[in-house]
């Protein structure tokens, strides 16, 4: 097994803090206790989500929300690849 520290990326799709974000915080805290780095990617139009995780000591990055609908498949794929590079 590789001894390098893993980076766990948490992608938050919602624009407010709720149950998903609280559950993700618990997972991120457990991951941090296990020695892993955590990165929280949140929607750029959801600064409260970023502040919530930053307040708990996690690094956050605001990203553009995914386009809605199936007609923008190229844009969705391009954004997914950009997230993967982060």
C-alpha positions as CSV (number, residue, x, y, z in Angstrom):
1,X,0.0,0.0,0.0
2,X,1.2,3.5,-0.8
3,X,2.3,5.4,2.3
4,X,1.6,8.8,0.8
5,X,-1.2,10.8,2.4
6,X,-4.4,10.7,0.4
7,X,-6.3,13.8,-0.6
8,X,-10.0,13.4,-0.2
9,X,-12.1,15.8,-2.4
10,X,-15.6,16.5,-1.2
11,X,-17.9,18.0,-3.9
12,X,-20.9,19.8,-2.4
13,X,-23.7,20.4,-5.0
14,X,-26.1,22.4,-2.9
15,X,-26.2,26.2,-2.3
16,X,-26.9,26.1,1.5
17,X,-25.7,24.3,4.6
18,X,-28.0,21.4,5.5
19,X,-27.8,17.7,6.2
20,X,-25.5,16.8,3.4
21,X,-23.0,19.3,4.5
22,X,-23.1,18.3,8.1
23,X,-22.7,14.6,7.2
24,X,-19.8,15.5,4.9
25,X,-18.2,17.5,7.7
26,X,-18.3,14.4,9.9
27,X,-16.7,12.3,7.2
28,X,-14.0,15.0,6.5
29,X,-13.2,15.2,10.2
30,X,-12.8,11.4,10.5
31,X,-10.7,11.4,7.3
32,X,-8.5,14.2,8.8
33,X,-8.0,12.2,12.1
34,X,-6.9,9.3,9.9
35,X,-4.2,11.5,8.5
36,X,-5.6,12.5,5.2
37,X,-5.9,15.9,3.6
38,X,-9.4,17.1,2.7
39,X,-10.4,19.5,0.0
40,X,-14.0,20.9,-0.1
41,X,-15.3,22.0,-3.5
42,X,-18.4,24.1,-3.2
43,X,-20.5,26.1,-5.6
44,X,-19.3,29.6,-6.2
45,X,-22.8,30.9,-5.5
46,X,-22.8,29.1,-2.1
47,X,-20.3,31.1,0.0
48,X,-22.0,30.0,3.3
49,X,-21.0,26.4,2.5
50,X,-17.4,27.4,2.0
51,X,-17.4,29.4,5.2
52,X,-18.9,26.5,7.1
53,X,-16.0,24.2,6.1
54,X,-13.3,26.8,6.4
55,X,-14.5,27.5,10.0
56,X,-13.7,23.9,10.8
57,X,-10.3,24.2,9.3
58,X,-10.8,22.7,5.8
59,X,-9.4,24.1,2.6
60,X,-12.2,25.1,0.2
61,X,-12.4,26.0,-3.5
62,X,-15.4,27.7,-5.1
63,X,-16.3,26.3,-8.4
64,X,-18.9,27.2,-11.0
65,X,-22.1,25.2,-10.7
66,X,-22.7,22.4,-13.2
67,X,-25.1,23.4,-16.0
68,X,-28.5,21.9,-15.8
69,X,-30.1,19.8,-18.5
70,X,-28.7,17.3,-20.9
71,X,-28.1,19.7,-23.8
72,X,-24.8,20.9,-22.4
73,X,-23.0,17.6,-22.2
74,X,-19.7,19.1,-23.4
75,X,-19.7,21.8,-20.8
76,X,-20.5,19.2,-18.1
77,X,-17.7,16.9,-19.2
78,X,-15.3,19.9,-19.4
79,X,-16.2,20.9,-15.8
80,X,-15.8,17.4,-14.5
81,X,-12.4,17.2,-16.0
82,X,-11.5,20.5,-14.4
83,X,-12.6,19.2,-11.0
84,X,-10.6,16.1,-11.5
85,X,-7.5,18.2,-12.1
86,X,-8.0,20.1,-8.9
